[in-house]
Amino acid sequence: METTICKIGDSVGVIFPRALQAEVGKKYKISKVKDTFVLTPLRSDLFAVAADWQGFRDAVTDEDRAWDEIEE
């Protein structure tokens, strides 16, 4: 699949083919690796809402801790 970089005002942009099913308004982080542009979806911080994690530490079992401490 191919697309072309277009001039949009003082910037440039890309039109995504419909087949890629890109969501309008979705935000991405863009990186450049040599001559390749990489778009990565922005996700909310997993730990942003402390209430979501309330009681989590109490729910961790001794078996869970043992798995975390396995040496390779």
Protein Blocks (a to p, Z undefined) as FASTA:
>chain_A
ZZddddehjbccddddfklopaehiacddddehjaccdddddddfklpmmlmgoklmmpc
fklmmmmmpcZZ
